[in-house]
Amino acid sequence: MRTAGDWFDQWARLSRSGRVRLWSLLAVCVVTVLAVLAWFTPMLSVSTVEVDGLVTVPEQQVRDKLEIPSGRSMLRIDTDAMAQRVVSIPKVRSARVQRVFPSKVKVTVVERTPVLFWDSPQGAHLMDADSVEFAIDEPPIGVPKLDTADPGAADPVTRAAVSVLSALPAALVVQVDEVVARSISNISLNLRDGRTVLWGGTNDAERKAAVVMPLLTRDGTVFDVSSPNLVTVK
């Protein structure tokens, strides 16, 4: 029967390279066992879900879309698929799902923000800056109303109105009460103080944005920037 001293003598007789190979083999075995445990057992299962960025979307609705199986290892969850399911919620513009080891899933949501709305018998239709109609709901205070013949995401006149709003200086956006879009080249802005800005089409947006605020310092009720090189006030 071998004693501890026999084992020590055998280990001492091993070459340095032999000992390195043995330790390497042991390390590989340990890593393999740990990987198998982490992949196939609840050792690294999800225990916490953190959701950030919600304003109007219920948190439980986001959690339901994640569909995280009970006991599923963190290594086996599909974060891209989970994010896509969260984005399927109409009010969600984007979502990011991250693993935070050892056991947390973090979800960061960006909700859609309405830039205008239009009325219908069903209620107020909300549209964001991407021209996505995402809800029929009470419009937030300060969101302009759209007045056009056939409003909707597929309507080029509606999309032109959204484009105009996106080009406006922030100081003007907060003053707009109504966007009147008769065609893609005939868009005007009714301000909350009763004044009107004749914007025209989506062309020359940068130039129009540069001249409109100085123009609004003048006396008048109708401010025409549809031709930004020849603006007029009435």
PAFIDO-376597 format. One record per atom (N, C-alpha, C): residue in one letter; atom name; x negated, y, z negated. Coordinates in nm, 2 decimals, always signed. Each point is the difference from the previous one (the first is absolute). Layout:
<atoms>
a, CA, X, Y, Z
...
</atoms>
This chain:
<atoms>
m, N, -0.08, -0.12, +0.00
m, CA, +0.08, +0.12, +0.00
m, C, -0.09, +0.12, +0.00
r, N, +0.04, +0.10, +0.09
r, CA, -0.08, +0.12, +0.01
r, C, +0.03, +0.10, -0.11
t, N, -0.11, +0.06, -0.05
t, CA, +0.02, +0.10, -0.10
t, C, -0.01, +0.14, +0.06
a, N, +0.03, +0.10, -0.09
a, CA, +0.00, +0.14, +0.05
a, C, -0.14, +0.03, +0.05
g, N, -0.10, -0.05, -0.06
g, CA, -0.14, +0.02, +0.04
g, C, -0.02, -0.05, +0.14
d, N, +0.06, -0.12, +0.03
d, CA, -0.02, -0.05, +0.14
d, C, +0.06, +0.09, +0.10
w, N, +0.12, +0.05, -0.03
w, CA, +0.06, +0.09, +0.10
w, C, -0.08, +0.13, +0.01
f, N, -0.06, +0.05, -0.11
f, CA, -0.08, +0.12, +0.01
f, C, -0.12, -0.02, +0.09
d, N, -0.06, -0.12, -0.02
d, CA, -0.12, -0.03, +0.08
d, C, +0.03, -0.01, +0.15
q, N, +0.12, -0.06, +0.03
q, CA, +0.04, -0.01, +0.14
q, C, +0.02, +0.14, +0.06
w, N, +0.07, +0.08, -0.08
w, CA, +0.02, +0.14, +0.05
w, C, -0.13, +0.07, +0.02
a, N, -0.09, -0.01, -0.09
a, CA, -0.13, +0.07, +0.02
a, C, -0.08, -0.05, +0.12
r, N, +0.02, -0.13, +0.04
r, CA, -0.07, -0.05, +0.11
r, C, +0.06, +0.05, +0.14
l, N, +0.12, +0.05, -0.01
l, CA, +0.06, +0.05, +0.13
l, C, -0.08, +0.13, +0.04
s, N, -0.01, +0.01, +0.13
s, CA, -0.07, +0.12, +0.06
s, C, +0.09, +0.12, -0.02
r, N, -0.06, +0.11, +0.01
r, CA, +0.08, +0.13, -0.02
r, C, +0.11, +0.00, +0.10
s, N, -0.03, -0.03, +0.13
s, CA, +0.10, +0.00, +0.10
s, C, +0.11, -0.10, -0.03
g, N, -0.03, -0.11, -0.05
g, CA, +0.10, -0.10, -0.04
g, C, +0.09, +0.05, -0.10
r, N, -0.05, +0.07, -0.10
r, CA, +0.08, +0.06, -0.11
r, C, +0.09, +0.11, +0.06
v, N, -0.05, +0.08, +0.09
v, CA, +0.08, +0.10, +0.06
v, C, +0.12, -0.06, +0.08
r, N, -0.03, -0.11, +0.08
r, CA, +0.11, -0.07, +0.07
r, C, +0.10, -0.05, -0.09
l, N, -0.04, -0.06, -0.11
l, CA, +0.10, -0.06, -0.10
l, C, +0.09, +0.11, -0.06
w, N, -0.07, +0.11, -0.04
w, CA, +0.08, +0.11, -0.05
w, C, +0.10, +0.06, +0.10
s, N, -0.05, +0.01, +0.13
s, CA, +0.09, +0.05, +0.11
s, C, +0.12, -0.10, +0.02
l, N, -0.03, -0.13, -0.01
l, CA, +0.11, -0.09, +0.02
l, C, +0.10, +0.01, -0.11
l, N, -0.05, +0.02, -0.13
l, CA, +0.09, +0.01, -0.11
l, C, +0.09, +0.13, +0.01
a, N, -0.07, +0.11, +0.05
a, CA, +0.07, +0.12, +0.02
a, C, +0.11, -0.01, +0.10
v, N, -0.03, -0.07, +0.11
v, CA, +0.10, -0.02, +0.11
v, C, +0.12, -0.08, -0.06
c, N, -0.03, -0.10, -0.08
c, CA, +0.11, -0.08, -0.05
c, C, +0.09, +0.08, -0.09
v, N, -0.06, +0.09, -0.09
v, CA, +0.07, +0.08, -0.09
v, C, +0.09, +0.10, +0.08
v, N, -0.06, +0.07, +0.10
v, CA, +0.08, +0.09, +0.08
v, C, +0.11, -0.06, +0.07
t, N, -0.02, -0.12, +0.05
t, CA, +0.10, -0.08, +0.07
t, C, +0.12, -0.03, -0.09
v, N, -0.03, -0.05, -0.12
v, CA, +0.10, -0.03, -0.10
v, C, +0.08, +0.12, -0.03
l, N, -0.07, +0.12, -0.02
l, CA, +0.07, +0.12, -0.04
l, C, +0.09, +0.05, +0.12
a, N, -0.05, -0.01, +0.12
a, CA, +0.08, +0.04, +0.12
a, C, +0.13, -0.08, +0.01
v, N, -0.02, -0.14, -0.02
v, CA, +0.12, -0.08, +0.01
v, C, +0.10, +0.03, -0.11
l, N, -0.05, +0.03, -0.12
l, CA, +0.09, +0.03, -0.11
l, C, +0.07, +0.14, +0.03
a, N, -0.07, +0.09, +0.05
a, CA, +0.06, +0.13, +0.03
a, C, +0.10, +0.00, +0.12
w, N, -0.03, -0.09, +0.10
w, CA, +0.09, -0.01, +0.12
w, C, +0.12, -0.08, -0.03
f, N, -0.01, -0.11, -0.07
f, CA, +0.11, -0.09, -0.01
f, C, +0.07, +0.00, -0.13
t, N, -0.05, +0.07, -0.10
t, CA, +0.07, +0.00, -0.13
t, C, +0.04, +0.14, -0.04
p, N, +0.09, +0.01, -0.10
p, CA, +0.04, +0.13, -0.05
p, C, -0.10, +0.08, -0.07
m, N, -0.13, -0.04, +0.00
m, CA, -0.10, +0.07, -0.08
m, C, -0.01, +0.15, +0.03
l, N, +0.02, +0.03, +0.13
l, CA, -0.01, +0.14, +0.05
l, C, +0.14, +0.04, +0.05
s, N, +0.11, -0.04, -0.06
s, CA, +0.13, +0.03, +0.05
s, C, +0.03, +0.15, -0.03
v, N, +0.10, +0.05, +0.07
v, CA, +0.04, +0.14, -0.02
v, C, +0.08, +0.01, -0.13
s, N, -0.04, +0.09, -0.08
s, CA, +0.07, +0.02, -0.13
s, C, +0.06, +0.15, -0.01
t, N, -0.06, +0.09, +0.08
t, CA, +0.05, +0.14, -0.01
t, C, +0.01, +0.06, +0.14
v, N, +0.11, +0.07, +0.02
v, CA, +0.02, +0.07, +0.13
v, C, +0.02, +0.15, -0.03
e, N, -0.09, +0.08, +0.06
e, CA, +0.01, +0.15, -0.02
e, C, +0.04, +0.07, +0.13
v, N, +0.11, +0.08, -0.01
v, CA, +0.05, +0.07, +0.12
v, C, -0.01, +0.15, -0.02
d, N, -0.08, +0.06, +0.09
d, CA, -0.02, +0.15, -0.01
d, C, +0.07, +0.07, +0.13
g, N, +0.03, +0.12, -0.02
g, CA, +0.05, +0.09, +0.11
g, C, +0.15, +0.00, +0.02
l, N, +0.08, -0.06, -0.08
l, CA, +0.14, -0.01, +0.02
l, C, +0.07, +0.13, -0.05
v, N, +0.09, +0.05, +0.08
v, CA, +0.08, +0.12, -0.04
v, C, +0.15, -0.03, +0.01
t, N, +0.04, -0.05, +0.11
t, CA, +0.15, -0.04, +0.01
t, C, +0.02, -0.15, +0.02
v, N, -0.10, -0.07, +0.04
v, CA, +0.02, -0.15, +0.02
v, C, -0.01, -0.07, -0.13
p, N, +0.10, -0.08, -0.03
p, CA, +0.00, -0.08, -0.13
p, C, -0.12, -0.09, -0.01
e, N, -0.07, +0.00, -0.11
e, CA, -0.12, -0.09, -0.02
e, C, +0.04, -0.15, +0.02
q, N, +0.12, -0.04, -0.05
q, CA, +0.03, -0.14, +0.01
q, C, +0.02, -0.04, +0.15
q, N, +0.04, +0.09, +0.08
q, CA, +0.01, -0.03, +0.15
q, C, -0.14, -0.03, +0.06
v, N, -0.10, +0.08, -0.05
v, CA, -0.13, -0.03, +0.05
v, C, -0.05, -0.14, -0.05
r, N, +0.02, -0.02, -0.13
r, CA, -0.04, -0.13, -0.06
r, C, +0.06, -0.12, +0.07
d, N, +0.13, +0.02, +0.03
d, CA, +0.07, -0.11, +0.07
d, C, -0.06, -0.03, +0.14
k, N, -0.05, +0.11, +0.07
k, CA, -0.06, -0.02, +0.13
k, C, -0.14, -0.07, -0.01
l, N, -0.06, +0.01, -0.11
l, CA, -0.14, -0.06, -0.01
l, C, +0.01, -0.15, +0.01
e, N, +0.10, -0.06, -0.06
e, CA, +0.02, -0.14, +0.00
e, C, -0.12, -0.08, -0.04
i, N, -0.05, +0.03, -0.12
i, CA, -0.12, -0.07, -0.06
i, C, +0.05, -0.13, -0.06
p, N, -0.04, -0.11, +0.05
p, CA, +0.04, -0.13, -0.07
p, C, -0.06, -0.01, -0.14
s, N, +0.08, -0.05, -0.09
s, CA, -0.05, -0.02, -0.13
s, C, -0.12, -0.10, -0.01
g, N, -0.10, +0.04, -0.07
g, CA, -0.12, -0.09, -0.01
g, C, -0.09, +0.00, +0.12
r, N, +0.03, +0.08, +0.10
r, CA, -0.09, +0.00, +0.12
r, C, -0.13, +0.07, -0.03
s, N, -0.11, -0.06, +0.04
s, CA, -0.13, +0.06, -0.02
s, C, -0.02, +0.14, +0.07
m, N, -0.07, +0.09, -0.06
m, CA, -0.02, +0.13, +0.06
m, C, -0.07, -0.02, +0.14
l, N, -0.08, -0.10, +0.01
l, CA, -0.08, -0.03, +0.12
l, C, +0.09, -0.04, +0.12
r, N, +0.12, -0.05, -0.04
r, CA, +0.09, -0.05, +0.11
r, C, +0.11, +0.09, +0.04
i, N, +0.02, +0.11, -0.07
i, CA, +0.11, +0.09, +0.04
i, C, -0.05, +0.08, +0.13
d, N, +0.10, +0.02, +0.09
d, CA, -0.03, +0.07, +0.12
d, C, +0.04, +0.15, -0.02
t, N, -0.09, +0.08, -0.03
t, CA, +0.02, +0.14, -0.03
t, C, +0.06, +0.08, +0.13
d, N, -0.05, -0.04, +0.12
d, CA, +0.05, +0.07, +0.12
d, C, +0.15, -0.03, +0.02
a, N, +0.03, -0.12, -0.01
a, CA, +0.14, -0.04, +0.01
a, C, +0.09, +0.06, -0.10
m, N, -0.05, +0.01, -0.12
m, CA, +0.08, +0.07, -0.11
m, C, +0.02, +0.15, +0.03
a, N, -0.11, +0.06, +0.05
a, CA, +0.02, +0.14, +0.04
a, C, +0.10, +0.02, +0.11
q, N, +0.00, -0.09, +0.10
q, CA, +0.09, +0.01, +0.11
q, C, +0.15, -0.01, -0.05
r, N, +0.02, -0.09, -0.10
r, CA, +0.13, -0.01, -0.05
r, C, +0.05, +0.12, -0.07
v, N, -0.09, +0.06, -0.08
v, CA, +0.03, +0.13, -0.07
v, C, +0.03, +0.11, +0.10
v, N, -0.07, +0.01, +0.11
v, CA, +0.02, +0.10, +0.10
v, C, +0.13, -0.02, +0.07
s, N, +0.06, -0.12, +0.00
s, CA, +0.13, -0.02, +0.06
s, C, +0.11, +0.07, -0.07
i, N, -0.02, +0.05, -0.13
i, CA, +0.09, +0.08, -0.07
i, C, +0.01, +0.14, +0.08
p, N, +0.12, +0.04, +0.05
p, CA, +0.01, +0.12, +0.08
p, C, -0.06, +0.12, -0.05
k, N, +0.00, +0.02, -0.13
k, CA, -0.05, +0.13, -0.06
k, C, -0.15, -0.01, -0.02
v, N, -0.07, -0.11, +0.03
v, CA, -0.14, -0.01, -0.02
v, C, -0.08, +0.02, +0.13
r, N, -0.09, +0.10, +0.00
r, CA, -0.08, +0.03, +0.12
r, C, -0.12, -0.09, +0.01
s, N, -0.07, -0.03, -0.11
s, CA, -0.11, -0.09, +0.00
s, C, -0.02, -0.06, -0.14
a, N, -0.07, -0.11, +0.00
a, CA, -0.02, -0.07, -0.13
a, C, -0.14, -0.07, +0.01
r, N, -0.07, +0.00, -0.11
r, CA, -0.12, -0.07, -0.01
r, C, +0.00, -0.10, -0.12
v, N, -0.03, -0.12, +0.02
v, CA, +0.00, -0.10, -0.11
v, C, -0.15, -0.04, -0.03
q, N, -0.04, +0.00, -0.12
q, CA, -0.14, -0.03, -0.04
q, C, +0.00, -0.10, -0.11
r, N, -0.10, -0.09, +0.00
r, CA, -0.03, -0.09, -0.11
r, C, -0.09, +0.08, -0.10
v, N, +0.03, +0.00, -0.12
v, CA, -0.08, +0.05, -0.11
v, C, -0.03, -0.11, -0.10
f, N, -0.12, -0.07, +0.02
f, CA, -0.03, -0.12, -0.08
f, C, -0.02, +0.04, -0.15
p, N, +0.05, -0.09, -0.09
p, CA, +0.03, -0.14, +0.03
p, C, +0.14, -0.03, +0.03
s, N, +0.10, +0.09, -0.02
s, CA, +0.14, -0.05, +0.01
s, C, +0.10, +0.11, +0.03
k, N, -0.05, +0.11, +0.06
k, CA, +0.10, +0.11, +0.03
k, C, +0.01, +0.03, +0.15
v, N, +0.12, +0.02, +0.05
v, CA, +0.03, +0.05, +0.13
v, C, +0.04, +0.14, +0.00
k, N, -0.07, +0.09, +0.07
k, CA, +0.03, +0.14, +0.00
k, C, +0.06, +0.04, +0.14
v, N, +0.12, +0.06, -0.01
v, CA, +0.07, +0.04, +0.12
v, C, +0.01, +0.16, +0.01
t, N, -0.05, +0.06, +0.10
t, CA, +0.01, +0.14, +0.02
t, C, +0.09, +0.03, +0.12
v, N, +0.11, +0.08, -0.03
v, CA, +0.10, +0.02, +0.09
v, C, +0.00, +0.15, +0.04
v, N, +0.02, +0.03, +0.13
v, CA, +0.03, +0.14, +0.04
v, C, +0.14, +0.00, +0.06
e, N, +0.08, +0.08, -0.06
e, CA, +0.14, +0.00, +0.05
e, C, +0.02, +0.10, +0.11
r, N, +0.10, -0.02, +0.08
r, CA, +0.03, +0.09, +0.11
r, C, +0.06, +0.13, -0.06
t, N, -0.04, +0.11, +0.06
t, CA, +0.05, +0.13, -0.05
t, C, +0.08, +0.07, +0.11
p, N, +0.13, +0.03, -0.03
p, CA, +0.08, +0.06, +0.11
p, C, -0.05, +0.14, +0.03
v, N, +0.00, +0.03, +0.14
v, CA, -0.04, +0.14, +0.04
v, C, +0.13, +0.07, +0.06
l, N, +0.10, -0.08, +0.03
l, CA, +0.13, +0.06, +0.04
l, C, +0.11, -0.11, -0.02
f, N, +0.12, +0.05, +0.01
f, CA, +0.12, -0.09, +0.00
f, C, +0.11, +0.05, +0.09
w, N, +0.09, -0.09, +0.03
w, CA, +0.12, +0.04, +0.08
w, C, +0.12, -0.07, -0.06
d, N, +0.11, +0.06, +0.01
d, CA, +0.13, -0.05, -0.06
d, C, +0.07, -0.09, +0.09
s, N, +0.07, -0.10, -0.05
s, CA, +0.09, -0.09, +0.07
s, C, +0.11, -0.04, -0.09
p, N, +0.10, -0.07, +0.05
p, CA, +0.11, -0.04, -0.09
p, C, -0.05, -0.10, -0.11
q, N, -0.11, -0.06, +0.03
q, CA, -0.06, -0.10, -0.10
q, C, -0.08, +0.07, -0.11
g, N, -0.04, +0.13, +0.03
g, CA, -0.08, +0.07, -0.10
g, C, -0.12, +0.07, +0.07
a, N, -0.10, +0.04, -0.08
a, CA, -0.11, +0.07, +0.06
a, C, -0.11, -0.10, +0.04
h, N, -0.05, +0.01, +0.12
h, CA, -0.10, -0.09, +0.05
h, C, -0.14, +0.07, -0.02
l, N, -0.09, -0.07, -0.07
l, CA, -0.13, +0.06, -0.03
l, C, -0.10, -0.05, +0.10
m, N, -0.09, +0.09, +0.05
m, CA, -0.10, -0.03, +0.09
m, C, -0.14, +0.06, -0.05
d, N, -0.10, -0.08, +0.02
d, CA, -0.13, +0.04, -0.05
d, C, -0.09, +0.06, +0.12
a, N, -0.12, +0.03, -0.03
a, CA, -0.09, +0.07, +0.09
a, C, -0.04, -0.10, +0.12
d, N, +0.02, -0.13, -0.02
d, CA, -0.02, -0.09, +0.11
d, C, +0.12, -0.02, +0.09
s, N, +0.10, +0.08, -0.02
s, CA, +0.13, -0.02, +0.07
s, C, +0.07, -0.13, -0.03
v, N, -0.02, -0.05, -0.12
v, CA, +0.06, -0.12, -0.04
v, C, +0.13, +0.04, -0.09
e, N, +0.11, -0.05, +0.04
e, CA, +0.12, +0.02, -0.08
e, C, +0.01, -0.11, -0.10
f, N, -0.02, +0.03, -0.13
f, CA, -0.02, -0.11, -0.09
f, C, +0.10, -0.01, -0.11
a, N, +0.10, +0.09, -0.01
a, CA, +0.10, -0.01, -0.10
a, C, +0.12, +0.09, +0.03
i, N, +0.12, -0.04, -0.05
i, CA, +0.12, +0.08, +0.00
i, C, +0.02, +0.03, -0.15
d, N, -0.03, +0.13, -0.04
d, CA, -0.01, +0.03, -0.14
d, C, +0.02, +0.15, -0.02
e, N, +0.01, +0.04, -0.12
e, CA, +0.01, +0.14, -0.03
e, C, -0.14, +0.07, +0.03
p, N, +0.00, +0.10, +0.09
p, CA, -0.12, +0.06, +0.04
p, C, -0.06, +0.08, -0.12
p, N, -0.13, -0.01, -0.02
p, CA, -0.07, +0.08, -0.11
p, C, +0.02, +0.15, +0.03
i, N, +0.00, +0.07, -0.11
i, CA, +0.00, +0.15, +0.01
i, C, -0.11, +0.05, +0.08
g, N, +0.02, +0.09, +0.10
g, CA, -0.10, +0.06, +0.08
g, C, -0.03, -0.07, +0.13
v, N, +0.06, -0.12, +0.03
v, CA, -0.02, -0.06, +0.12
v, C, +0.10, +0.06, +0.11
p, N, -0.06, +0.05, +0.11
p, CA, +0.09, +0.06, +0.10
p, C, +0.10, -0.09, +0.07
k, N, +0.11, +0.05, +0.04
k, CA, +0.10, -0.07, +0.07
k, C, -0.02, +0.01, +0.15
l, N, +0.02, -0.11, +0.07
l, CA, -0.02, +0.00, +0.15
l, C, +0.13, +0.02, +0.07
d, N, +0.01, +0.09, +0.09
d, CA, +0.12, +0.02, +0.08
d, C, -0.04, -0.03, +0.15
t, N, +0.04, -0.11, +0.05
t, CA, -0.02, -0.04, +0.14
t, C, +0.11, -0.09, +0.04
a, N, +0.01, -0.02, +0.14
a, CA, +0.11, -0.07, +0.05
a, C, +0.01, -0.15, -0.03
d, N, -0.12, -0.07, +0.00
d, CA, +0.00, -0.14, -0.01
d, C, -0.12, -0.04, -0.09
p, N, +0.01, +0.03, -0.13
p, CA, -0.12, -0.02, -0.09
p, C, -0.03, -0.15, -0.02
g, N, -0.12, -0.03, -0.01
g, CA, -0.04, -0.14, -0.02
g, C, -0.15, -0.03, +0.03
a, N, -0.05, -0.11, -0.04
a, CA, -0.14, -0.03, +0.02
a, C, -0.04, -0.02, +0.14
a, N, +0.10, -0.04, +0.09
a, CA, -0.03, -0.02, +0.14
a, C, +0.03, +0.12, +0.08
d, N, +0.04, +0.11, -0.06
d, CA, +0.04, +0.12, +0.07
d, C, -0.13, +0.09, +0.02
p, N, -0.04, +0.03, +0.12
p, CA, -0.12, +0.09, +0.02
p, C, +0.01, +0.14, -0.06
v, N, +0.13, +0.05, +0.00
v, CA, +0.02, +0.13, -0.06
v, C, -0.02, +0.00, -0.15
t, N, +0.04, -0.11, -0.06
t, CA, -0.02, -0.01, -0.15
t, C, -0.15, -0.01, -0.03
r, N, -0.07, -0.08, +0.08
r, CA, -0.14, -0.02, -0.02
r, C, -0.08, +0.13, +0.02
a, N, +0.05, +0.08, +0.10
a, CA, -0.06, +0.13, +0.02
a, C, +0.02, +0.10, -0.12
a, N, +0.12, -0.01, -0.06
a, CA, +0.03, +0.08, -0.12
a, C, -0.10, -0.04, -0.11
v, N, -0.02, -0.13, -0.02
v, CA, -0.09, -0.05, -0.11
v, C, -0.14, +0.05, +0.03
s, N, -0.04, +0.00, +0.13
s, CA, -0.13, +0.05, +0.04
s, C, -0.02, +0.15, -0.03
v, N, +0.10, +0.07, +0.02
v, CA, +0.00, +0.15, -0.03
v, C, -0.02, +0.02, -0.15
l, N, +0.08, -0.07, -0.08
l, CA, -0.01, +0.01, -0.14
l, C, -0.14, -0.03, -0.05
s, N, -0.06, -0.11, +0.06
s, CA, -0.13, -0.04, -0.04
s, C, -0.11, +0.11, +0.03
a, N, +0.03, +0.08, +0.10
a, CA, -0.10, +0.10, +0.04
a, C, +0.01, +0.13, -0.08
l, N, +0.11, +0.02, -0.07
l, CA, +0.02, +0.13, -0.07
l, C, -0.09, +0.01, -0.12
p, N, -0.04, +0.13, -0.02
p, CA, -0.08, +0.03, -0.13
p, C, +0.09, -0.04, -0.12
a, N, -0.07, -0.05, -0.10
a, CA, +0.07, -0.04, -0.12
a, C, +0.09, +0.11, -0.06
a, N, -0.05, +0.13, +0.01
a, CA, +0.07, +0.11, -0.05
a, C, +0.13, +0.02, +0.07
l, N, +0.01, -0.04, +0.13
l, CA, +0.12, +0.01, +0.07
l, C, +0.10, -0.12, -0.01
v, N, -0.06, -0.11, -0.02
v, CA, +0.08, -0.13, -0.02
v, C, +0.10, +0.02, -0.11
v, N, -0.05, +0.06, -0.11
v, CA, +0.09, +0.01, -0.12
v, C, +0.11, +0.10, +0.02
q, N, -0.01, +0.08, +0.11
q, CA, +0.11, +0.10, +0.03
q, C, +0.10, -0.05, +0.09
v, N, -0.03, -0.11, +0.07
v, CA, +0.09, -0.05, +0.11
v, C, +0.13, -0.07, -0.07
d, N, +0.11, +0.05, +0.04
d, CA, +0.13, -0.06, -0.05
d, C, +0.06, -0.09, +0.11
e, N, -0.02, +0.03, +0.12
e, CA, +0.06, -0.08, +0.11
e, C, -0.08, +0.01, +0.13
v, N, -0.02, -0.12, +0.06
v, CA, -0.06, +0.00, +0.13
v, C, +0.10, -0.03, +0.11
v, N, +0.01, +0.10, +0.09
v, CA, +0.10, -0.02, +0.11
v, C, -0.08, -0.04, +0.13
a, N, +0.03, -0.12, +0.05
a, CA, -0.07, -0.05, +0.11
a, C, +0.09, -0.03, +0.12
r, N, +0.01, +0.10, +0.09
r, CA, +0.09, -0.02, +0.12
r, C, -0.06, -0.08, +0.11
s, N, -0.14, +0.00, +0.00
s, CA, -0.07, -0.08, +0.10
s, C, -0.15, -0.01, -0.05
i, N, -0.08, -0.08, +0.06
i, CA, -0.14, -0.01, -0.04
i, C, -0.08, +0.13, +0.01
s, N, +0.06, +0.09, +0.08
s, CA, -0.07, +0.13, +0.02
s, C, +0.07, +0.12, -0.06
n, N, +0.11, -0.03, -0.07
n, CA, +0.08, +0.10, -0.06
n, C, +0.04, -0.03, -0.14
i, N, -0.10, +0.03, -0.09
i, CA, +0.01, -0.03, -0.14
i, C, -0.01, +0.12, -0.08
s, N, +0.09, +0.03, -0.09
s, CA, -0.01, +0.12, -0.09
s, C, +0.02, -0.04, -0.14
l, N, -0.05, +0.09, -0.09
l, CA, +0.00, -0.03, -0.14
l, C, +0.08, +0.11, -0.07
n, N, +0.11, -0.04, -0.07
n, CA, +0.08, +0.09, -0.08
n, C, -0.06, +0.00, -0.14
l, N, -0.05, +0.12, -0.05
l, CA, -0.06, +0.01, -0.13
l, C, +0.11, +0.02, -0.11
r, N, -0.04, -0.02, -0.12
r, CA, +0.09, +0.01, -0.11
r, C, +0.05, +0.14, -0.03
d, N, -0.08, +0.10, +0.05
d, CA, +0.04, +0.14, -0.02
d, C, +0.08, +0.05, +0.11
g, N, +0.04, -0.08, +0.10
g, CA, +0.09, +0.04, +0.11
g, C, -0.08, +0.04, +0.12
r, N, -0.13, +0.00, +0.00
r, CA, -0.08, +0.03, +0.12
r, C, -0.01, -0.12, +0.09
t, N, -0.04, +0.02, +0.12
t, CA, -0.01, -0.11, +0.10
t, C, -0.14, +0.01, +0.07
v, N, -0.06, -0.12, +0.01
v, CA, -0.13, -0.01, +0.08
v, C, +0.03, -0.08, +0.13
l, N, -0.02, +0.06, +0.11
l, CA, +0.02, -0.07, +0.13
l, C, -0.14, -0.06, +0.03
w, N, -0.01, -0.13, -0.01
w, CA, -0.12, -0.07, +0.01
w, C, -0.03, -0.05, +0.14
g, N, +0.10, -0.04, +0.07
g, CA, -0.01, -0.05, +0.14
g, C, -0.03, -0.15, -0.01
g, N, -0.10, -0.05, +0.08
g, CA, -0.04, -0.14, +0.00
g, C, -0.11, -0.03, -0.09
t, N, -0.05, -0.12, +0.02
t, CA, -0.12, -0.05, -0.09
t, C, -0.13, +0.05, +0.06
n, N, +0.00, +0.06, +0.11
n, CA, -0.13, +0.05, +0.06
n, C, -0.05, +0.12, -0.08
d, N, -0.14, +0.02, +0.01
d, CA, -0.06, +0.11, -0.07
d, C, +0.03, +0.01, -0.15
a, N, +0.02, -0.11, -0.06
a, CA, +0.04, +0.00, -0.14
a, C, -0.10, +0.07, -0.09
e, N, -0.13, -0.02, +0.03
e, CA, -0.11, +0.06, -0.09
e, C, +0.01, +0.15, +0.01
r, N, +0.01, +0.05, +0.12
r, CA, +0.01, +0.14, +0.02
r, C, +0.12, +0.06, -0.06
k, N, +0.12, -0.07, +0.02
k, CA, +0.12, +0.05, -0.06
k, C, -0.01, +0.01, -0.16
a, N, -0.06, -0.10, -0.05
a, CA, -0.02, -0.01, -0.15
a, C, -0.09, +0.12, -0.05
a, N, -0.09, +0.04, +0.09
a, CA, -0.09, +0.11, -0.04
a, C, +0.07, +0.13, +0.00
v, N, +0.09, +0.02, +0.09
v, CA, +0.06, +0.13, +0.02
v, C, +0.13, +0.02, -0.08
v, N, +0.07, -0.11, -0.04
v, CA, +0.13, +0.02, -0.05
v, C, +0.01, +0.06, -0.14
m, N, -0.10, -0.03, -0.09
m, CA, +0.01, +0.06, -0.13
m, C, -0.03, +0.15, +0.00
p, N, -0.10, +0.05, +0.07
p, CA, -0.02, +0.15, +0.01
p, C, +0.13, +0.06, +0.06
l, N, +0.06, -0.06, +0.10
l, CA, +0.12, +0.05, +0.07
l, C, +0.11, +0.02, -0.10
l, N, +0.02, -0.10, -0.10
l, CA, +0.11, +0.01, -0.09
l, C, -0.02, +0.11, -0.10
t, N, -0.11, +0.07, -0.01
t, CA, -0.01, +0.11, -0.09
t, C, +0.06, +0.12, +0.06
r, N, +0.04, +0.00, +0.12
r, CA, +0.07, +0.12, +0.07
r, C, +0.15, -0.01, -0.04
d, N, +0.06, +0.12, +0.02
d, CA, +0.15, +0.01, -0.02
d, C, +0.06, -0.06, +0.13
g, N, +0.11, -0.07, -0.03
g, CA, +0.08, -0.07, +0.11
g, C, +0.07, -0.12, -0.05
t, N, +0.08, -0.06, +0.10
t, CA, +0.08, -0.12, -0.03
t, C, -0.03, -0.11, +0.09
v, N, -0.06, +0.03, +0.12
v, CA, -0.03, -0.11, +0.09
v, C, -0.14, +0.02, +0.05
f, N, -0.08, -0.11, -0.03
f, CA, -0.15, +0.01, +0.03
f, C, -0.03, -0.11, +0.10
d, N, -0.04, +0.05, +0.12
d, CA, -0.02, -0.09, +0.11
d, C, -0.15, -0.03, +0.03
v, N, -0.04, -0.13, -0.03
v, CA, -0.14, -0.04, +0.02
v, C, -0.01, -0.11, +0.11
s, N, +0.11, -0.01, +0.08
s, CA, +0.00, -0.11, +0.10
s, C, -0.11, +0.02, +0.10
s, N, -0.04, +0.13, +0.03
s, CA, -0.11, +0.03, +0.08
s, C, -0.10, +0.08, -0.10
p, N, -0.09, -0.08, -0.06
p, CA, -0.08, +0.06, -0.11
p, C, -0.09, +0.12, +0.05
n, N, -0.02, +0.01, +0.12
n, CA, -0.09, +0.11, +0.05
n, C, +0.09, +0.13, +0.02
l, N, +0.13, -0.02, -0.01
l, CA, +0.09, +0.12, +0.02
l, C, +0.12, -0.01, -0.10
v, N, -0.03, +0.01, -0.12
v, CA, +0.11, -0.01, -0.11
v, C, +0.08, +0.12, +0.00
t, N, +0.13, -0.02, -0.05
t, CA, +0.09, +0.11, -0.01
t, C, +0.08, -0.01, -0.13
v, N, +0.05, +0.12, -0.05
v, CA, +0.08, +0.01, -0.12
v, C, +0.12, +0.08, +0.04
k, N, +0.12, -0.06, -0.05
k, CA, +0.12, +0.08, +0.02
k, C, +0.07, +0.02, -0.13
</atoms>
